[in-house]
Amino acid sequence: MNKHLSSGSSCLITLGGIGSGRLEQLMRTALESACVDLSHVCNQAGIFSSITLITDRPMTIETDNWSRVEYTEPHQSFGDVLETYYKTTNPKLVENPLVYFGAGSAPLIQDVDITNLVSALNRAKQNICAANNIYSADYFGVNPGNIISMLDPPPMSDNEIPKRVSEENRTEVVELARSSRSQFNIDVTADLVTLFLTEAKGPRVRSFLQSHSQLFERAVQCQWAAAQHLINKESQVLVYGRTSSRIWKYLETESASKIRIIGEERGLGTAPPGYHPYSTLGDLIKSEGAEIFFTRTLPLMCDAAFIDLIPILAYLYPDTTQEDRHAAFLMDESAIGHSGLRTIIHGINSSPIPIAVGGHTLVGSGIELLNQRAWDSIDGIKPNPY
């Protein structure tokens, strides 16, 4: 039974833009599961007048949590999706506070987090945007709800909204308290692997992960083996990619290992057209070859590594497909068509040290969850997954 109110804030959840490859369709199913879990949490919060889903094709999972479902053409920009929302929403309601979520943006969110977000919007005496990340938002709220419709040109992605409304609409932008719950985002298959190892997830996602456990097995082993070094005071652990000072501070106090961090290319997803990324590890891979780097050089730097592959690929192989990247994050070199990326994963699989690979979530909230999961296993709070 839904709990939609007759007045108050509106909620918009979007799902779309996913390709037709085997693993891309797997991600679609995972995101549908996350979408339904999220709609349930939003419904249980009991503070939304409506919960709208906008997607580019019918869902395969049925739920009565939606007030309405609207459809767009595949691969629409975020501006196009917003246009669909505003055109199909009662004009009297478009100025009400609006909370937006991407389908995979909040798999760990709780109703208290949603309540806090809406409360921040309602307390404002002027235009306001509250987001989980003001530089690259996964979810956000705005009050009034139509301020993003005034952006010109329309936004291409949801990530850019807080920055643009601040610069173009004189909107106050506040960042919600950062935590593993607020920052964890399902973006690539590696994020599903991390969720597999944790228990703080919704029932639909949990069921999905269990039904595909064999597919995740190799990557789960890599993430879990790397996580064991976080709780070993004799180990040196490398964290590479779009990580942050918050994660460094967390690991300095909550992990037992020595930490080596190479942080670069934060904001890559919202970089302007023509931007040319650079990757330190990518340069080493280019000069030494992937196998030598991962089997000889990297083990001299650390005992285990958590690597955000996206900056490396943006620098070395920007033409890799999303399907190949999903296969890479599952450590399945046989399923990778791109020879350069296949060579990288072969080198990682051949390394004498455990290497976990993923996107920005892995070296952000993902490593927080894995560190805590490793401690919980040692302390007997949760069983060892192997």
C-alpha distance (Angstrom), angle and dihedral (degrees) to the residues before:
residue distance angle dihedral
M1 . . .
N2 3.79 . .
K3 3.77 125.6 .
H4 3.80 101.6 -152.0
L5 3.78 114.6 157.9
S6 3.78 124.7 -136.0
S7 3.81 91.0 -123.5
G8 3.79 139.0 13.5
S9 3.79 135.7 64.0
S10 3.79 123.7 1.0
C11 3.81 126.1 -139.2
L12 3.81 125.6 -146.0
I13 3.81 123.4 -169.7
T14 3.81 121.5 -177.4
L15 3.79 132.9 -162.1
G16 3.80 126.4 177.0
G17 3.77 149.3 82.6
I18 3.81 95.5 92.0
G19 3.79 122.0 143.1
S20 3.79 129.7 -125.7
G21 3.83 100.4 -110.2
R22 3.80 120.9 119.7
L23 3.80 95.1 -106.3
E24 3.78 92.9 37.9
Q25 3.79 87.9 57.5
L26 3.78 89.0 47.8
M27 3.81 87.2 55.7
R28 3.80 89.4 49.1
T29 3.80 90.3 56.1
A30 3.80 91.0 46.6
L31 3.79 91.4 50.1
E32 3.80 91.5 48.4
S33 3.80 87.5 54.5
A34 3.81 91.3 48.9
C35 3.80 89.7 45.8
V36 3.80 92.8 55.9
D37 3.82 92.3 45.4
L38 3.81 89.4 50.3
S39 3.79 92.8 48.7
H40 3.79 88.8 52.6
V41 3.82 92.2 53.0
C42 3.81 90.6 47.0
N43 3.78 90.0 49.5
Q44 3.81 92.4 48.1
A45 3.80 90.4 52.1
G46 3.80 86.3 68.4
I47 3.81 95.9 -152.8
F48 3.81 104.4 102.8
S49 3.78 125.1 93.6
S50 3.80 88.9 -157.6
I51 3.80 140.0 4.5
T52 3.80 112.3 -152.8
L53 3.79 127.5 -169.8
I54 3.79 119.3 -158.0
T55 3.79 113.8 -170.4
D56 3.79 139.0 155.4
R57 3.79 96.1 -124.6
P58 3.81 138.6 14.1
M59 3.79 118.2 -73.1
T60 3.79 118.2 -113.2
I61 3.83 91.1 -148.3
E62 3.79 117.1 72.3
T63 3.81 122.2 -142.2
D64 3.78 136.7 155.1
N65 3.80 93.6 -143.5
W66 3.81 93.3 101.7
S67 3.78 124.3 89.7
R68 3.79 86.9 -159.9
V69 3.81 142.3 -16.0
E70 3.80 123.2 -139.0
Y71 3.81 128.2 -172.2
T72 3.81 133.2 -140.8
E73 3.79 133.3 -176.6
P74 3.83 115.1 -88.1
H75 3.81 118.9 -85.8
Q76 3.80 96.2 16.1
S77 3.79 120.2 165.1
F78 3.78 118.3 -109.5
G79 3.79 88.2 -107.9
D80 3.81 90.0 58.0
V81 3.80 90.8 49.3
L82 3.81 90.5 51.1
E83 3.80 90.3 49.4
T84 3.80 88.9 55.9
Y85 3.80 90.0 50.3
Y86 3.81 95.7 49.7
K87 3.81 93.5 44.2
T88 3.79 92.4 52.7
T89 3.82 97.8 41.4
N90 3.78 124.3 91.8
P91 3.85 105.0 -97.9
K92 3.80 89.1 -133.1
L93 3.81 90.1 61.4
V94 3.82 103.5 44.4
E95 3.81 92.6 87.5
N96 3.81 92.2 54.8
P97 3.82 115.0 103.7
L98 3.81 110.5 -77.8
V99 3.81 125.2 -152.4
Y100 3.80 115.7 -163.2
F101 3.81 129.6 -162.2
G102 3.78 131.4 177.9
A103 3.81 110.0 -136.9
G104 3.81 94.5 -105.1
S105 3.79 97.9 30.8
A106 3.79 100.2 100.0
P107 3.83 114.7 23.0
L108 3.81 91.2 148.6
I109 3.80 99.3 41.4
Q110 3.79 120.3 127.4
D111 3.78 130.2 -153.0
V112 3.82 90.3 -107.1
D113 3.82 89.0 60.3
I114 3.80 90.7 52.8
T115 3.79 91.6 47.3
N116 3.81 90.5 51.9
L117 3.81 91.0 50.1
V118 3.80 93.8 51.1
S119 3.81 91.0 44.6
A120 3.80 89.9 55.6
L121 3.80 89.8 53.4
N122 3.79 94.1 47.3
R123 3.81 94.3 49.8
A124 3.80 93.0 57.3
K125 3.80 120.1 107.7
Q126 3.81 93.3 -164.9
N127 3.81 139.3 27.3
I128 3.80 108.3 -46.8
C129 3.79 139.9 179.6
A130 3.81 120.2 -167.6
A131 3.82 116.0 -168.9
N132 3.78 140.5 172.0
N133 3.82 87.9 -127.2
I134 3.79 120.0 15.2
Y135 3.82 92.7 -161.1
S136 3.80 98.0 47.1
A137 3.80 111.5 7.7
D138 3.80 123.4 -156.5
Y139 3.79 91.5 179.6
F140 3.78 134.7 3.2
G141 3.77 146.0 162.8
V142 3.80 129.4 -133.8
N143 3.78 133.6 -165.6
P144 2.96 118.5 -133.5
G145 3.78 92.6 34.0
N146 3.79 95.8 -140.0
I147 3.83 100.0 57.0
I148 3.79 91.7 99.3
S149 3.80 90.0 55.8
M150 3.80 87.1 67.0
L151 3.81 95.3 61.9
D152 3.80 112.5 115.8
P153 2.96 118.3 -133.6
P154 3.81 94.6 29.4
P155 3.82 114.2 -110.8
M156 3.78 118.6 -92.4
S157 3.82 94.2 -155.4
D158 3.79 139.9 18.1
N159 3.81 91.7 -122.8
E160 3.80 93.3 73.1
I161 3.81 99.0 52.5
P162 3.85 101.5 96.3
K163 3.80 93.6 48.1
R164 3.79 93.8 46.1
V165 3.81 98.2 46.8
S166 3.79 88.3 49.1
E167 3.80 93.5 51.6
E168 3.81 99.8 35.7
N169 3.81 106.5 29.0
R170 3.81 102.4 33.5
T171 3.76 88.3 -118.9
E172 3.79 122.7 164.8
V173 3.81 108.1 -120.8
V174 3.80 121.4 -159.1
E175 3.77 127.7 -178.0
L176 3.77 119.3 -135.8
A177 3.79 117.8 -127.3
R178 3.79 108.3 -76.1
S179 3.78 118.3 -124.2
S180 3.79 138.6 142.0
R181 3.81 87.2 -91.9
S182 3.79 95.8 52.9
Q183 3.80 96.7 41.1
F184 3.80 103.6 42.2
N185 3.79 111.1 106.7
I186 3.81 130.9 175.9
D187 3.78 101.2 -129.6
V188 3.82 105.6 136.5
T189 3.81 137.9 14.0
A190 3.82 91.3 -93.8
D191 3.81 88.4 67.0
L192 3.81 89.4 57.9
V193 3.80 88.0 53.0
T194 3.81 90.8 53.9
L195 3.80 90.8 49.0
F196 3.80 89.0 50.1
L197 3.81 88.7 61.0
T198 3.80 93.7 48.0
E199 3.78 128.9 64.2
A200 3.82 101.1 -150.6
K201 3.78 98.2 97.8
G202 3.78 139.3 105.2
P203 3.81 123.9 -89.4
R204 3.81 96.1 -109.0
V205 3.81 92.9 51.9
R206 3.80 90.7 44.5
S207 3.80 91.2 53.4
F208 3.81 91.6 47.0
L209 3.80 92.9 51.4
Q210 3.77 94.0 48.1
S211 3.80 91.3 51.1
H212 3.83 90.4 54.4
S213 3.80 99.1 38.6
Q214 3.82 94.9 124.0
L215 3.80 91.5 55.3
F216 3.81 90.8 54.6
E217 3.79 96.6 42.4
R218 3.82 100.1 101.4
A219 3.80 94.1 45.3
V220 3.81 91.5 44.3
Q221 3.80 89.1 55.0
C222 3.82 90.7 50.8
Q223 3.81 95.0 48.9
W224 3.79 93.0 44.5
A225 3.82 94.0 47.2
A226 3.80 91.0 49.7
A227 3.80 90.8 47.3
Q228 3.81 90.9 57.2
H229 3.79 88.8 66.7
L230 3.80 91.0 57.2
I231 3.80 89.2 68.4
N232 3.83 94.8 43.3
K233 3.81 113.6 93.0
E234 3.81 90.6 -157.7
S235 3.81 93.7 57.8
Q236 3.78 131.0 93.3
V237 3.81 112.8 -149.1
L238 3.81 125.1 -164.1
V239 3.79 119.5 -148.2
Y240 3.80 112.1 -169.8
G241 3.79 134.5 -176.9
R242 3.80 137.4 19.1
T243 3.77 95.7 2.7
S244 3.80 126.5 135.6
S245 3.78 144.5 -133.9
R246 3.82 87.7 -105.9
I247 3.79 90.5 61.9
W248 3.80 92.0 45.9
K249 3.80 89.9 52.0
Y250 3.80 90.8 47.6
L251 3.80 93.3 50.7
E252 3.81 92.6 46.0
T253 3.81 90.1 59.6
E254 3.81 105.3 26.3
S255 3.81 103.8 39.0
A256 3.78 126.1 64.7
S257 3.80 97.7 -145.7
K258 3.77 131.6 87.5
I259 3.78 109.9 -100.3
R260 3.79 128.4 -141.1
I261 3.81 113.0 -172.4
I262 3.79 130.4 -169.8
G263 3.78 107.1 -178.5
E264 3.78 120.5 -174.7
E265 3.81 145.4 142.2
R266 3.80 97.2 32.3
G267 3.79 106.4 168.1
L268 3.81 92.2 31.5
G269 3.80 90.9 133.6
T270 3.81 92.5 59.3
A271 3.83 97.3 37.2
P272 3.83 115.1 135.7
P273 3.82 121.1 -103.2
G274 3.79 112.8 -78.9
Y275 3.81 94.5 27.7
H276 3.83 112.7 147.2
P277 3.81 112.7 -150.3
Y278 3.78 124.1 -149.1
S279 3.80 128.2 -150.8
T280 3.81 124.9 -164.6
L281 3.80 92.4 -158.7
G282 3.78 90.1 42.1
D283 3.79 89.2 57.7
L284 3.81 91.0 51.3
I285 3.80 91.3 48.4
K286 3.80 89.4 49.2
S287 3.81 94.3 50.3
E288 3.82 99.5 39.1
G289 3.77 103.1 28.1
A290 3.80 123.5 -111.0
E291 3.80 97.7 -92.3
I292 3.80 95.5 50.6
F293 3.80 92.2 44.7
F294 3.79 96.1 50.1
T295 3.82 97.7 37.4
R296 3.83 100.3 38.5
T297 3.81 115.1 11.8
L298 3.79 101.9 39.4
P299 3.84 93.6 49.6
L300 3.81 87.3 58.6
M301 3.82 88.5 58.3
C302 3.80 100.7 45.6
D303 3.79 149.7 -7.9
A304 3.80 93.7 -124.3
A305 3.79 136.2 6.2
F306 3.79 140.7 -152.4
I307 3.79 107.3 -159.1
D308 3.78 129.7 -170.4
L309 3.81 100.0 -148.6
I310 3.79 96.8 -167.6
P311 3.84 98.4 82.4
I312 3.81 89.3 46.8
L313 3.79 92.2 51.2
A314 3.80 92.9 43.0
Y315 3.81 87.8 55.7
L316 3.80 100.9 39.0
Y317 3.80 107.6 22.5
P318 3.82 113.2 14.4
D319 3.82 88.9 161.8
T320 3.81 95.1 68.6
T321 3.80 112.8 123.2
Q322 3.78 124.2 -122.5
E323 3.80 88.8 -117.7
D324 3.81 91.3 57.1
R325 3.79 91.2 46.6
H326 3.79 91.8 52.8
A327 3.82 89.1 51.7
A328 3.80 90.2 48.9
F329 3.80 92.1 53.3
L330 3.81 87.7 54.1
M331 3.84 88.7 51.8
D332 3.81 90.0 -121.8
E333 3.80 103.5 142.6
S334 3.82 92.2 172.1
A335 3.83 90.0 65.4
I336 3.82 95.1 51.6
G337 3.79 116.5 100.1
H338 3.83 97.7 -174.1
S339 3.81 107.8 87.8
G340 3.81 95.4 -150.8
L341 3.80 94.3 51.0
R342 3.80 90.7 42.9
T343 3.82 89.0 55.2
I344 3.81 90.9 51.4
I345 3.80 93.1 52.0
H346 3.80 90.9 45.3
G347 3.80 88.7 54.1
I348 3.82 91.0 48.9
N349 3.80 92.0 48.4
S350 3.82 89.1 49.7
S351 3.81 94.9 50.2
P352 3.82 118.6 114.4
I353 3.83 89.6 -137.6
P354 3.81 127.8 64.7
I355 3.81 112.4 -100.3
A356 3.79 122.4 -172.5
V357 3.79 115.2 -162.1
G358 3.78 131.1 -167.0
G359 3.78 142.3 113.2
H360 3.79 133.5 -70.7
T361 3.81 93.1 -59.3
L362 3.81 92.2 61.4
V363 3.82 92.7 57.4
G364 3.81 91.1 40.6
S365 3.77 125.4 42.1
G366 3.80 90.8 -11.8
I367 3.78 93.7 69.0
E368 3.82 89.4 47.7
L369 3.80 90.5 55.8
L370 3.80 92.9 45.3
N371 3.80 92.4 48.8
Q372 3.81 91.6 51.3
R373 3.80 91.3 44.9
A374 3.81 90.3 53.6
W375 3.82 91.7 50.3
D376 3.83 90.9 47.4
S377 3.79 89.3 54.9
I378 3.81 93.1 49.8
D379 3.81 91.5 46.8
G380 3.80 92.2 50.0
I381 3.81 93.5 -117.0
K382 3.79 92.4 120.2
P383 3.82 130.0 17.2
N384 3.78 121.5 -102.8
P385 3.83 108.0 -100.5
Y386 3.82 89.6 -137.5
